[in-house]
Amino acid sequence: MKKSQNMRQVGYSMILVSASLVAVLVVGLLIGEDVLFADNMSRDSTAHFNECKANDFKTDGCEIYWDRINNKISGIYVDLENQD
């Protein structure tokens, strides 16, 4: 009777699954008590965008939005040529 090589592959798969679970645990421990970590990041980003929108995207740090505005999809039209 032939020996099956599946046992070795199953063993490696179990090691891989346990390593991925440990990685998830480490990420959970790094985030710690801040269970709304991603939500806070999203809110900060939205607040920054709204602040830039209020200033017509002309203040420092708002350059990252210039390629996404002034088109029909965004519905935001700003004259970026004449910056005061």
ZASE-322330 format. One line per 2 residues: number of its first residue (from 1); their letters; for each residue x, y, z of N, C-alpha, C, CB. Coordinates in nm, 4 decimals, always signed. Glycine has a CB too. Layout:
NUM> a> X,Y,Z,X,Y,Z,X,Y,Z,X,Y,Z ~ ...
***
This chain:
1> mk> +0.0830,-0.1171,+0.0000,+0.0000,+0.0000,+0.0000,+0.0884,+0.1248,+0.0000,-0.0949,-0.0009,+0.1206 ~ +0.0506,+0.2234,-0.0843,+0.1287,+0.3461,-0.0950,+0.1018,+0.4385,+0.0223,+0.0980,+0.4175,-0.2258
3> ks> +0.2107,+0.5064,+0.0653,+0.1947,+0.6065,+0.1715,+0.1441,+0.7360,+0.1104,+0.3287,+0.6304,+0.2474 ~ +0.0525,+0.7967,+0.1779,-0.0048,+0.9210,+0.1283,+0.0786,+1.0397,+0.1748,-0.1503,+0.9360,+0.1751
5> qn> +0.0968,+1.1348,+0.0856,+0.1692,+1.2574,+0.1197,+0.0754,+1.3647,+0.1735,+0.2438,+1.3103,-0.0023 ~ -0.0523,+1.3322,+0.1828,-0.1499,+1.4306,+0.2278,-0.1300,+1.4713,+0.3735,-0.2889,+1.3764,+0.2090
7> mr> -0.0778,+1.3816,+0.4543,-0.0573,+1.4135,+0.5962,+0.0356,+1.5329,+0.6130,-0.0003,+1.2923,+0.6706 ~ +0.1416,+1.5373,+0.5328,+0.2363,+1.6481,+0.5429,+0.1694,+1.7780,+0.4994,+0.3621,+1.6207,+0.4573
9> qv> +0.0915,+1.7761,+0.3918,+0.0237,+1.8959,+0.3438,-0.0795,+1.9451,+0.4443,-0.0430,+1.8687,+0.2097 ~ -0.1495,+1.8528,+0.5081,-0.2466,+1.8913,+0.6104,-0.1759,+1.9550,+0.7291,-0.3286,+1.7695,+0.6562
11> gy> -0.0626,+1.9024,+0.7658,+0.0151,+1.9592,+0.8762,+0.0600,+2.1010,+0.8455,+0.1362,+1.8722,+0.9062 ~ +0.1105,+2.1223,+0.7241,+0.1526,+2.2568,+0.6849,+0.0334,+2.3528,+0.6817,+0.2216,+2.2531,+0.5473
13> sm> -0.0795,+2.3043,+0.6364,-0.1996,+2.3888,+0.6335,-0.2420,+2.4283,+0.7739,-0.3147,+2.3165,+0.5627 ~ -0.2318,+2.3364,+0.8681,-0.2668,+2.3676,+1.0075,-0.1722,+2.4720,+1.0656,-0.2637,+2.2402,+1.0938
15> il> -0.0459,+2.4604,+1.0328,+0.0517,+2.5596,+1.0801,+0.0199,+2.6961,+1.0214,+0.1960,+2.5175,+1.0426 ~ -0.0145,+2.6999,+0.8934,-0.0480,+2.8259,+0.8276,-0.1730,+2.8897,+0.8876,-0.0680,+2.8034,+0.6785
17> vs> -0.2736,+2.8099,+0.9162,-0.3967,+2.8618,+0.9766,-0.3693,+2.9159,+1.1161,-0.5047,+2.7524,+0.9825 ~ -0.2907,+2.8436,+1.1934,-0.2612,+2.8917,+1.3287,-0.1777,+3.0189,+1.3249,-0.1883,+2.7836,+1.4090
19> as> -0.0866,+3.0304,+1.2288,-0.0068,+3.1533,+1.2164,-0.0950,+3.2718,+1.1788,+0.1046,+3.1351,+1.1112 ~ -0.1926,+3.2505,+1.0924,-0.2809,+3.3610,+1.0559,-0.3687,+3.4021,+1.1738,-0.3681,+3.3222,+0.9361
21> lv> -0.4100,+3.3069,+1.2546,-0.4882,+3.3413,+1.3740,-0.4043,+3.4195,+1.4742,-0.5437,+3.2145,+1.4402 ~ -0.2775,+3.3854,+1.4853,-0.1879,+3.4608,+1.5735,-0.1706,+3.6028,+1.5207,-0.0502,+3.3904,+1.5857
23> av> -0.1621,+3.6183,+1.3878,-0.1497,+3.7527,+1.3297,-0.2728,+3.8368,+1.3598,-0.1281,+3.7442,+1.1780 ~ -0.3908,+3.7763,+1.3522,-0.5144,+3.8482,+1.3853,-0.5142,+3.8871,+1.5323,-0.6388,+3.7620,+1.3527
25> lv> -0.4669,+3.7999,+1.6177,-0.4585,+3.8295,+1.7611,-0.3636,+3.9460,+1.7869,-0.4120,+3.7054,+1.8391 ~ -0.2506,+3.9479,+1.7191,-0.1530,+4.0560,+1.7379,-0.2127,+4.1893,+1.6945,-0.0233,+4.0271,+1.6587
27> vg> -0.2825,+4.1907,+1.5818,-0.3468,+4.3141,+1.5361,-0.4508,+4.3594,+1.6381,-0.4124,+4.2937,+1.3971 ~ -0.5267,+4.2652,+1.6909,-0.6259,+4.2986,+1.7932,-0.5624,+4.3564,+1.9174,-0.7063,+4.1765,+1.8300
29> ll> -0.4492,+4.3026,+1.9570,-0.3798,+4.3550,+2.0752,-0.3195,+4.4925,+2.0493,-0.2704,+4.2584,+2.1191 ~ -0.2720,+4.5163,+1.9259,-0.2146,+4.6474,+1.8941,-0.3211,+4.7562,+1.8947,-0.1450,+4.6435,+1.7579
31> ig> -0.4378,+4.7236,+1.8445,-0.5459,+4.8216,+1.8453,-0.5926,+4.8452,+1.9879,-0.6633,+4.7750,+1.7569 ~ -0.5927,+4.7405,+2.0670,-0.6235,+4.7517,+2.2091,-0.7662,+4.7930,+2.2365,-0.5314,+4.8490,+2.2732
33> ed> -0.7800,+4.8923,+2.3195,-0.9122,+4.9332,+2.3646,-0.9856,+5.0201,+2.2628,-0.9005,+5.0073,+2.4948 ~ -0.9164,+5.0634,+2.1608,-0.9783,+5.1490,+2.0602,-1.0536,+5.0624,+1.9597,-0.8719,+5.2365,+1.9886
35> vl> -1.1714,+5.0188,+1.9973,-1.2481,+4.9286,+1.9117,-1.3049,+5.0009,+1.7901,-1.3610,+4.8643,+1.9909 ~ -1.3089,+5.1314,+1.7942,-1.3589,+5.2091,+1.6816,-1.2437,+5.2714,+1.6023,-1.4546,+5.3182,+1.7308
37> fa> -1.1327,+5.2008,+1.5936,-1.0114,+5.2509,+1.5289,-1.0390,+5.2915,+1.3835,-0.9005,+5.1442,+1.5341 ~ -1.0975,+5.2019,+1.3052,-1.1250,+5.2315,+1.1645,-1.2306,+5.3415,+1.1513,-1.1716,+5.1045,+1.0910
39> dn> -1.3279,+5.3414,+1.2406,-1.4309,+5.4451,+1.2371,-1.3702,+5.5819,+1.2651,-1.5419,+5.4145,+1.3388 ~ -1.2806,+5.5891,+1.3611,-1.2142,+5.7164,+1.3921,-1.1290,+5.7641,+1.2748,-1.1268,+5.7022,+1.5180
41> ms> -1.0603,+5.6719,+1.2081,-0.9809,+5.7096,+1.0911,-1.0704,+5.7665,+0.9817,-0.9023,+5.5887,+1.0379 ~ -1.1841,+5.7036,+0.9601,-1.2777,+5.7486,+0.8574,-1.3349,+5.8853,+0.8924,-1.3908,+5.6469,+0.8397
43> rd> -1.3706,+5.9050,+1.0176,-1.4250,+6.0344,+1.0601,-1.3218,+6.1460,+1.0464,-1.4736,+6.0264,+1.2049 ~ -1.1957,+6.1173,+1.0807,-1.0900,+6.2175,+1.0657,-1.0702,+6.2550,+0.9195,-0.9585,+6.1657,+1.1246
45> st> -1.0730,+6.1557,+0.8336,-1.0564,+6.1810,+0.6908,-1.1725,+6.2633,+0.6355,-1.0444,+6.0489,+0.6144 ~ -1.2932,+6.2317,+0.6775,-1.4102,+6.3068,+0.6326,-1.4061,+6.4501,+0.6829,-1.5385,+6.2388,+0.6794
47> ah> -1.3628,+6.4685,+0.8066,-1.3524,+6.6041,+0.8620,-1.2490,+6.6857,+0.7856,-1.3157,+6.5989,+1.0116 ~ -1.1369,+6.6232,+0.7497,-1.0341,+6.6931,+0.6725,-1.0875,+6.7323,+0.5356,-0.9087,+6.6055,+0.6575
49> fn> -1.1605,+6.6425,+0.4698,-1.2179,+6.6741,+0.3391,-1.3168,+6.7890,+0.3488,-1.2864,+6.5512,+0.2798 ~ -1.4025,+6.7865,+0.4498,-1.5014,+6.8941,+0.4649,-1.4353,+7.0277,+0.4940,-1.5998,+6.8603,+0.5763
51> ec> -1.3261,+7.0254,+0.5702,-1.2517,+7.1487,+0.5973,-1.1892,+7.2027,+0.4690,-1.1424,+7.1240,+0.7036 ~ -1.1330,+7.1132,+0.3888,-1.0763,+7.1553,+0.2612,-1.1844,+7.2082,+0.1680,-1.0021,+7.0395,+0.1951
53> ka> -1.3001,+7.1446,+0.1683,-1.4105,+7.1880,+0.0827,-1.4580,+7.3272,+0.1226,-1.5271,+7.0879,+0.0901 ~ -1.4604,+7.3562,+0.2525,-1.5021,+7.4882,+0.3004,-1.4032,+7.5960,+0.2571,-1.5161,+7.4879,+0.4533
55> nd> -1.2758,+7.5589,+0.2392,-1.1728,+7.6540,+0.1984,-1.1405,+7.6448,+0.0498,-1.0472,+7.6314,+0.2789 ~ -1.2309,+7.5877,-0.0292,-1.2149,+7.5726,-0.1746,-1.0888,+7.4959,-0.2132,-1.2125,+7.7088,-0.2402
57> fk> -1.0448,+7.4052,-0.1307,-0.9302,+7.3163,-0.1573,-0.8022,+7.3934,-0.1860,-0.9612,+7.2249,-0.2748 ~ -0.7890,+7.5112,-0.1287,-0.6720,+7.5952,-0.1550,-0.5753,+7.6011,-0.0381,-0.7159,+7.7343,-0.1900
59> td> -0.6088,+7.5430,+0.0761,-0.5186,+7.5460,+0.1906,-0.4181,+7.4316,+0.1809,-0.5979,+7.5375,+0.3227 ~ -0.3148,+7.4397,+0.2637,-0.2117,+7.3362,+0.2640,-0.2712,+7.2017,+0.3038,-0.0972,+7.3742,+0.3594
61> gc> -0.2281,+7.0978,+0.2369,-0.2754,+6.9636,+0.2657,-0.3945,+6.9206,+0.1835,-0.3093,+6.9532,+0.4079 ~ -0.4534,+7.0139,+0.1107,-0.5726,+6.9815,+0.0302,-0.5368,+6.9445,-0.1131,-0.6693,+7.0994,+0.0295
63> ei> -0.4088,+6.9435,-0.1448,-0.3660,+6.9098,-0.2800,-0.4007,+6.7661,-0.3166,-0.2168,+6.9320,-0.2943 ~ -0.4172,+6.6818,-0.2166,-0.4453,+6.5412,-0.2438,-0.5819,+6.5206,-0.3067,-0.4357,+6.4612,-0.1167
65> yw> -0.6692,+6.6192,-0.2975,-0.8041,+6.6079,-0.3529,-0.8170,+6.6698,-0.4915,-0.9028,+6.6728,-0.2600 ~ -0.7153,+6.7382,-0.5392,-0.7256,+6.8124,-0.6638,-0.7547,+6.7225,-0.7832,-0.5988,+6.8892,-0.6879
67> dr> -0.7046,+6.6012,-0.7831,-0.7293,+6.5144,-0.8983,-0.8691,+6.4528,-0.8959,-0.6250,+6.4041,-0.9032 ~ -0.9416,+6.4700,-0.7862,-1.0752,+6.4108,-0.7746,-1.1886,+6.5118,-0.7848,-1.0864,+6.3382,-0.6447
69> in> -1.1554,+6.6393,-0.7957,-1.2608,+6.7410,-0.8052,-1.2638,+6.7971,-0.9462,-1.2385,+6.8550,-0.7016 ~ -1.3531,+6.8905,-0.9693,-1.3726,+6.9536,-1.1004,-1.4128,+6.8534,-1.2083,-1.2457,+7.0250,-1.1426
71> nk> -1.5035,+6.7651,-1.1751,-1.5599,+6.6758,-1.2750,-1.7073,+6.6521,-1.2447,-1.4827,+6.5421,-1.2792 ~ -1.7745,+6.5939,-1.3405,-1.9185,+6.5756,-1.3284,-1.9540,+6.4784,-1.2165,-1.9760,+6.5262,-1.4599
73> is> -1.8713,+6.3792,-1.1946,-1.9015,+6.2772,-1.0934,-1.8978,+6.3360,-0.9526,-1.8023,+6.1605,-1.1038 ~ -1.7955,+6.4158,-0.9225,-1.7851,+6.4718,-0.7870,-1.8857,+6.5837,-0.7653,-1.6437,+6.5239,-0.7615
75> gi> -1.9161,+6.6589,-0.8696,-2.0090,+6.7707,-0.8566,-1.9481,+6.8897,-0.7855,-2.1320,+6.7268,-0.7836 ~ -1.8173,+6.8892,-0.7660,-1.7472,+6.9985,-0.6993,-1.6609,+7.0671,-0.8043,-1.6604,+6.9471,-0.5777
77> yv> -1.6873,+7.1944,-0.8249,-1.6120,+7.2715,-0.9238,-1.5441,+7.3877,-0.8530,-1.7047,+7.3227,-1.0388 ~ -1.4102,+7.3897,-0.8597,-1.3309,+7.4918,-0.7924,-1.2278,+7.5433,-0.8921,-1.2622,+7.4354,-0.6628
79> dl> -1.2078,+7.6744,-0.8916,-1.1056,+7.7358,-0.9773,-0.9718,+7.7245,-0.9075,-1.1393,+7.8852,-1.0093 ~ -0.8918,+7.6269,-0.9504,-0.7604,+7.6040,-0.8882,-0.6507,+7.6887,-0.9530,-0.7230,+7.4559,-0.8974
81> en> -0.6803,+7.7494,-1.0662,-0.5821,+7.8315,-1.1361,-0.5501,+7.9596,-1.0593,-0.6325,+7.8659,-1.2755 ~ -0.6520,+8.0238,-1.0078,-0.6360,+8.1521,-0.9386,-0.6321,+8.1310,-0.7882,-0.7500,+8.2489,-0.9757
83> qd> -0.5156,+8.1010,-0.7384,-0.5019,+8.0856,-0.5939,-0.4475,+8.2138,-0.5357,-0.4103,+7.9664,-0.5583 ~ -0.5154,+8.2616,-0.4331,-0.4753,+8.3892,-0.3716,-0.3670,+8.3690,-0.2712,-0.5930,+8.4572,-0.3057
***
